[in-house]
């Protein structure tokens, strides 16, 4: 009986622990769709790149821009 109780509580904990991450992922997708206008056109398509974070070796920063915005970003970085 105690093993069943341990397994049941472990399964319940695993489901509850994974819920916030799943909700955050869905929220980020909804925000991205709202920002892009939901049209899916060439202007709304975003390209994402990751950059190292100066505060830590492990964490990386993610930046998503359109193709035109990346051209402008790269041009400004070269100057």
N, C-alpha and C positions, 0 to 999 in steps of 0.2 A: 504494500500500500504506500509506503513512504517513497519508494522509487518512482511510482506513478506520479506522486505529488511533486517530486523534484523535477521530473521531465515536463510535467504540465506547466509548472511555474517558469522553467527555463524557456519553454516555447512561447509563453505569454510575454516574458521579458524581451525576447528576441523580436517579436512583432512590434512591441511598443517602442523599442529602441530604434528600429528602422523607419518608423513613421515620420519623424521630423525631417530626415534626410530626403525621403521621397517627396514630402510636401514642399520642401525648399526647391528641389529640382523642378517640380511642376510649376511653381511660382516663377522661377527664373525663365522657363520656357514661355509662360504667358506674357511676361514683361517683354521679352525679346520679340514675340509676335506682335504685341501692341506697338512697340517702337518702330518696327519695320513696316507697319501699316497692314500687315497680313497679305499684301498683294503678291509677294514672292517674285517680284520683278527684278530686273538686273540691278536697279538702284538700291533695293532693299536687302540684297544679299550681303551678308557680313562675312568677313574673313578674320579668323582669330589667330593671334600669335601670343606666345608666352615669353616672358622676360624674367631674368633672375631678379630676386629681391635683394636689395643691399643690406637688409637687416639680418637675413639668415641665408644659409647655403641651401636649405631644403625647400623653402617656400618660393613659389614663382607667381608672378603677376600675369593676368590674362587681359588682353586688350583686343576688342572686336571692332573693326571698322570696315567701311565699304571700300571698294577698289580705289575710288578716287581719293578717299580720305587717307588710304595707305600711301598713295603716291605723294600726297602733300606731306604726310608724316615723314616719309623717307627723305624727301627733298629738304625738309627743315632739319633733319638729323645730320645731313651731310654738310650743311652750312656752318 
